[in-house]
Amino acid sequence: MVSLLPPFPVIYLIFQKSLIALLVAFSPQGSILRPMILPLLVLYNYHLLPTYVSYIPRSHWIAFVSGEILGELLDYVEKLLLSQWNFETYGPSVATSKAKKADKEEIKRPAPDEQRNRGRGIWKRLKFGAWVTTSNRYIGSPYQARNVPPYSNLNPFFVPTRSAFLLKGSIKFVVCYLVIDVLAQSNQPEKNPIIYAESRVPFFSRLAEVTIEELMIRIFTSIFYWIGSYVVVQGYFTGLALLSVSSRLDRPELWRPIFGPLSEAYTIRGFWSLFWHQFMRKKLTKPARYITYRIFNLPRGDSVDSSFQRLLVRYTELFFVFLISGLLHHTIEIAQGMAWTESGATKFFVMMAVGIMIEDGTQWVFYDLLMGGGVRGQSWAKPLGFLWVLLFFAYATPFWVYPSLRKNTGGIKNEVLPLSVVAKLKAKK
């Protein structure tokens, strides 16, 4: 397989997506081909890792392409092995409770438009496979990911017209591009090895020597990193949406907003499940649940006997969701040329799981034990929650971000955009 496939990552990405689409469309549930092909894909991805730097000139572009390719492995596991998507059932064979309820209520599944008259034609199979392969949130179907934001919180059924969607999307894309440009041009890469030195990553173990200046750098670096991440993801998503809707491949209702309201990010759990994008939810939660319930054989649902078991099950699944995400991001940094021991991605995401456990425990003690549950959701509690999230992210983010910032010493390799408007305006002055 290594010798047959071209090494250029973008070509392999197309191949990998096409393979998933074909298997969804033409292989039945339980097909032996599905588990047999997965090890070959894993091996080829392992072979591909050190070659990204040879074919893609910019580190940020490597992160994008390798993230898409490595994410496809999780997609393969979720769609083909765990959920068992196939054309015969026109959905996953392992249905969610939401989907089962929809079936009982005889709700039409609006996946591809031809569901009602799908027939057995090759074209219909290919279209179904393409829809499954390119869907992360399964919008409009009974299998839709949780917490997908509506276009309007006041009217959840509102969908903009195509022209309004394209106009607003175009403005949003330009704004995102300019914000990314400003953030990139404001960086001073020559100072990065000192500002983000390895010795500055730990915090509590060296609390006595942490200066106010270093603390402020830690806080603001974390803030601007997450602003930059938000804008990059938003810009990428908006660009794809504009291409899909303007070419009439998709309709606006299938491109609902990617981020939820920032007002929900006053807990770490709310940050990840209500505010941040849900592109990864299915491909992370399905493997985590398989590990929790099938490999560790922990009880589920009515078979849970005690509060301790409920907590054990809940946090085991939570831990593996963030561990899998951490390993994915860790591997992306390896593709960018970072040594395995340098990356702090896995540590960061495991910290997020620990942070959620801490805040769950704190809320239980304070709200339920001390205050009798009467102050949950009170307006005065939200500012404290936002402060907690800010401080926890300021503590944890440098474990992941400082190593990559330290390696960013300027040059085309570390440029984000192909064309900088800000740089051209500076050059004219």
C-alpha positions in Angstrom: 0.0 0.0 0.0 2.9 2.4 0.8 4.3 1.9 -2.7 1.0 2.2 -4.5 -0.3 5.4 -3.0 1.2 8.8 -3.9 2.9 10.4 -0.9 1.5 13.9 -1.4 -0.8 14.4 1.6 -3.6 16.2 -0.2 -4.0 13.4 -2.7 -4.0 10.8 0.1 -6.7 12.9 1.9 -8.9 12.7 -1.2 -8.2 8.9 -1.5 -9.0 8.3 2.2 -12.3 10.2 2.0 -13.3 8.5 -1.2 -12.5 5.1 0.4 -14.8 5.8 3.4 -17.6 7.0 1.0 -17.3 3.8 -1.1 -17.4 1.5 1.9 -20.4 3.3 3.4 -22.2 3.1 0.0 -21.3 -0.4 -1.0 -20.2 -2.5 1.9 -22.9 -4.0 4.1 -23.1 -3.9 7.9 -20.5 -6.3 9.4 -18.5 -6.5 6.2 -15.0 -8.1 6.8 -13.5 -5.4 4.6 -14.1 -2.6 7.1 -11.9 -3.9 9.9 -9.4 -5.4 7.5 -8.7 -2.0 5.8 -8.2 0.0 9.0 -4.7 -1.4 9.9 -3.5 -0.5 6.4 -4.7 3.1 6.8 -3.1 3.3 10.2 0.2 2.0 8.8 0.1 4.4 5.9 -0.6 7.4 8.2 2.4 6.4 10.2 4.5 6.3 7.0 3.1 9.7 6.0 3.9 11.5 9.3 7.6 12.5 8.6 6.8 13.4 5.0 4.5 16.4 5.6 7.3 18.8 6.0 8.7 17.8 2.6 5.5 18.5 0.7 3.8 21.3 2.6 5.9 24.5 3.1 4.1 26.0 6.0 3.6 24.6 9.5 0.1 25.9 10.0 -0.9 24.3 6.6 0.6 21.0 7.8 -1.6 21.2 10.9 -4.7 21.7 8.8 -4.0 18.9 6.3 -2.6 16.4 8.8 -5.5 17.2 11.1 -8.0 16.4 8.3 -6.2 13.1 7.4 -5.7 11.9 11.0 -9.3 12.9 11.8 -10.4 10.7 8.9 -9.0 7.7 10.9 -11.4 8.5 13.7 -14.1 9.0 11.1 -13.4 5.6 9.8 -13.7 4.0 13.2 -16.9 6.0 14.1 -18.8 5.7 10.8 -17.7 2.2 9.5 -16.9 0.2 12.7 -18.9 1.6 15.6 -21.9 3.3 14.1 -21.9 0.9 11.1 -23.3 3.4 8.6 -24.6 1.7 5.4 -26.9 2.2 2.5 -29.2 -0.8 3.4 -30.5 0.9 6.6 -29.8 4.4 5.2 -28.2 5.3 8.4 -26.1 3.8 11.2 -27.0 0.3 12.2 -26.2 1.1 15.8 -28.9 3.8 16.1 -28.9 6.5 18.8 -31.7 6.9 21.2 -32.7 10.2 19.4 -32.8 8.3 16.1 -34.9 5.5 17.6 -37.4 8.0 18.9 -37.5 9.7 15.5 -38.3 6.4 13.9 -41.1 5.8 16.3 -42.6 9.2 15.5 -42.1 8.4 11.7 -40.0 11.5 11.2 -38.5 11.7 7.7 -34.7 11.5 7.8 -33.6 14.4 5.7 -30.1 13.2 5.0 -29.7 13.3 1.2 -32.9 14.5 -0.5 -33.6 11.2 -2.2 -34.2 9.2 1.0 -37.9 8.7 0.3 -37.2 7.2 -3.1 -33.7 6.1 -2.7 -33.8 3.0 -4.9 -30.8 0.9 -5.5 -28.9 2.9 -8.1 -25.2 3.4 -8.0 -25.5 7.2 -8.1 -27.8 7.2 -5.1 -25.4 5.0 -3.2 -22.5 7.3 -4.0 -24.4 10.3 -3.0 -25.4 8.8 0.3 -21.7 7.7 0.9 -20.5 11.2 0.1 -23.0 12.8 2.5 -22.0 10.5 5.4 -18.3 11.0 4.7 -18.5 14.8 4.6 -20.8 15.1 7.5 -19.5 15.8 11.0 -22.6 17.0 12.7 -25.2 15.2 10.5 -27.4 18.3 10.5 -31.1 17.8 9.8 -31.0 14.1 10.5 -32.0 12.1 13.6 -28.3 11.5 14.1 -27.4 15.1 14.5 -24.7 15.9 17.0 -25.7 17.5 20.2 -25.6 21.2 20.8 -25.5 22.4 17.2 -26.3 26.1 17.4 -29.3 27.4 15.5 -29.2 30.5 13.3 -31.3 32.3 15.8 -31.8 31.6 19.5 -35.1 33.5 19.4 -36.4 31.4 16.5 -34.6 28.0 16.3 -36.4 27.2 13.0 -35.1 30.3 11.2 -32.9 29.7 8.1 -31.5 32.6 6.1 -32.1 32.9 2.4 -29.3 31.8 0.1 -28.4 35.4 -0.8 -28.4 36.6 2.8 -26.3 33.6 3.8 -23.7 34.3 1.1 -23.6 38.0 1.9 -23.2 37.5 5.7 -20.7 34.7 5.1 -18.6 36.8 2.7 -18.3 39.6 5.3 -17.5 37.1 8.0 -14.8 35.4 5.9 -13.1 38.8 5.1 -13.2 39.8 8.8 -11.7 36.5 9.9 -8.9 36.8 7.3 -8.0 40.3 8.5 -8.1 39.3 12.1 -5.8 36.4 11.4 -3.5 38.7 9.5 -3.4 41.3 12.3 -2.6 38.6 14.9 0.1 37.0 12.7 1.8 40.3 12.0 1.8 41.5 15.6 3.9 38.5 16.6 7.6 39.0 17.4 9.1 35.6 16.6 12.7 36.6 17.4 11.7 36.9 21.1 9.7 33.6 21.2 12.6 31.3 22.4 13.0 33.5 25.5 9.4 34.4 26.2 8.1 30.9 25.8 11.1 29.0 27.2 10.6 25.5 28.4 11.3 26.5 32.0 8.3 28.8 31.9 5.7 26.1 31.2 5.3 24.8 34.8 3.5 27.2 37.1 2.7 25.9 40.6 6.0 24.1 41.0 7.9 27.4 40.6 5.2 29.8 41.9 7.8 31.7 44.1 9.8 32.8 41.0 6.8 33.7 38.7 6.8 37.5 38.1 3.8 39.6 37.4 5.1 40.2 33.9 5.4 36.4 33.2 1.9 35.9 34.7 0.4 38.6 32.3 2.3 37.0 29.3 0.8 33.6 30.3 -2.7 35.0 30.5 -2.7 37.1 27.4 -0.9 34.5 25.3 -3.7 32.0 26.3 -6.4 34.5 25.5 -5.0 35.5 22.1 -4.2 31.8 21.2 -7.9 30.9 21.7 -9.1 34.0 19.9 -6.8 33.0 17.0 -8.0 29.4 17.0 -11.6 30.6 17.0 -11.0 32.9 14.0 -9.0 30.3 12.0 -11.7 27.6 12.5 -14.5 30.1 11.8 -12.7 31.4 8.7 -12.1 27.8 7.4 -15.7 26.8 8.1 -17.1 29.9 6.5 -15.0 29.5 3.4 -16.2 25.9 2.9 -19.8 27.0 3.5 -19.5 29.7 0.9 -18.1 27.3 -1.7 -20.8 24.7 -1.0 -23.8 27.0 -1.0 -22.7 29.3 -3.8 -22.1 26.2 -6.1 -25.5 24.9 -5.0 -24.0 21.7 -3.7 -25.6 22.4 -0.3 -28.4 24.6 1.2 -27.9 27.1 4.0 -29.8 24.9 6.5 -27.0 22.4 6.3 -24.4 25.0 7.4 -25.7 26.1 10.7 -23.3 28.1 12.9 -20.2 26.3 14.0 -19.8 28.0 17.4 -22.3 28.5 20.2 -22.7 31.6 22.4 -19.7 32.7 24.4 -22.1 33.3 27.3 -22.1 29.5 27.8 -18.3 29.3 28.4 -18.5 30.1 32.1 -17.6 26.5 32.9 -15.0 24.3 31.2 -17.7 21.8 30.4 -19.8 24.6 28.8 -16.8 25.9 26.9 -16.3 22.5 25.1 -19.8 21.3 24.8 -21.8 24.5 24.2 -19.5 27.2 23.0 -16.7 25.4 21.0 -17.4 23.7 17.7 -18.9 20.2 17.6 -17.1 18.9 14.6 -15.2 16.3 16.7 -18.1 15.3 19.0 -19.2 12.1 17.2 -15.7 10.9 16.3 -14.5 11.4 19.9 -17.5 10.2 21.9 -18.2 7.0 20.0 -14.7 5.5 20.6 -14.7 6.8 24.2 -18.0 5.0 24.8 -16.7 1.8 23.2 -13.7 1.8 25.5 -15.9 2.6 28.5 -18.6 0.1 28.0 -17.1 -2.6 25.8 -13.4 -2.8 26.7 -13.7 -1.8 30.4 -17.2 -3.4 30.6 -18.6 -0.7 32.8 -22.4 -0.7 33.3 -24.7 1.7 31.6 -28.2 3.0 32.0 -30.5 1.1 34.4 -27.7 -1.4 35.3 -25.8 1.3 37.2 -26.3 0.5 40.9 -24.7 3.3 42.8 -23.6 6.9 42.7 -20.0 5.8 42.7 -20.6 3.7 39.6 -22.4 6.6 37.8 -19.4 8.8 38.6 -16.9 6.2 37.5 -18.7 5.6 34.2 -19.3 9.3 33.6 -15.6 10.3 34.1 -14.1 7.3 32.4 -15.9 8.3 29.2 -15.0 12.0 29.8 -11.3 11.0 30.3 -11.1 9.0 27.1 -12.9 11.7 25.0 -10.1 14.2 26.0 -7.4 11.6 25.8 -8.3 10.7 22.2 -8.5 14.4 21.3 -5.1 15.0 22.9 -3.4 12.1 21.1 -4.9 13.4 17.8 -3.5 16.9 18.3 -0.3 15.5 19.6 0.2 13.5 16.4 -0.6 16.6 14.3 2.3 18.3 16.0 4.6 15.4 15.2 3.6 15.9 11.5 4.7 19.5 11.9 8.2 18.3 12.8 8.0 18.4 16.6 9.5 15.6 18.7 7.0 13.4 20.5 8.4 14.4 23.9 8.2 18.1 23.0 4.4 18.3 22.4 2.2 19.0 25.4 -1.1 18.5 23.5 -2.1 15.3 25.3 -1.2 16.8 28.7 -3.4 19.8 27.9 -6.5 17.8 26.9 -6.2 15.5 29.9 -6.0 18.6 32.0 -9.3 19.7 30.6 -10.9 16.4 31.8 -9.4 17.0 35.3 -10.7 20.6 35.2 -14.2 19.5 34.5 -14.0 17.0 37.4 -12.8 19.7 39.7 -15.6 22.1 38.7 -18.3 19.4 38.9 -17.1 18.5 42.4 -16.9 22.2 43.5 -20.4 22.9 42.2 -21.8 19.9 43.9 -20.2 20.8 47.3 -21.1 24.5 47.1 -24.5 24.5 45.4 -26.0 21.2 46.6 -24.4 20.6 50.0 -23.8 24.1 51.3 -26.5 26.1 49.5 -29.2 23.5 49.1 -29.1 23.7 45.3 -30.9 27.1 45.3 -28.3 29.3 43.6 -27.5 27.3 40.4 -27.7 29.6 37.4 -27.8 32.8 39.5 -26.4 35.8 37.6 -23.7 36.5 40.2 -22.2 33.0 39.8 -21.4 33.5 36.1 -18.6 36.1 36.5 -16.9 33.7 38.9 -17.3 31.0 36.4 -15.7 33.0 33.6 -12.8 33.9 35.9 -12.3 30.2 36.8 -12.3 29.2 33.1 -9.9 32.1 32.2 -7.5 31.1 35.0 -7.6 27.4 34.3 -7.0 27.9 30.6 -4.1 30.3 31.4 -2.6 27.6 33.5 -3.1 24.7 31.1 -2.7 26.3 27.6 1.1 27.0 27.9 1.7 23.2 28.3 0.4 22.8 24.8 1.1 26.1 23.1 4.5 27.2 24.4 6.5 24.4 22.7 5.1 25.4 19.2 5.5 29.1 19.9 9.1 28.5 21.0 9.8 26.9 17.6 8.2 29.7 15.7 11.2 31.9 14.8 9.8 33.6 11.7 10.1 32.9 8.0 7.6 31.5 5.5 7.4 28.2 7.3 5.5 29.9 10.2 3.3 32.2 8.1 -0.4 31.5 8.3 -1.8 33.2 5.2 -0.6 33.1 1.6 -1.0 36.9 1.3 -0.7 39.5 4.1 -2.8 42.7 3.6 -1.2 44.2 6.8 2.3 43.5 5.6 1.6 45.2 2.2 0.1 48.2 3.9 3.2 48.5 6.2 5.5 48.3 3.2 3.8 51.2 1.5 4.4 53.5 4.5 
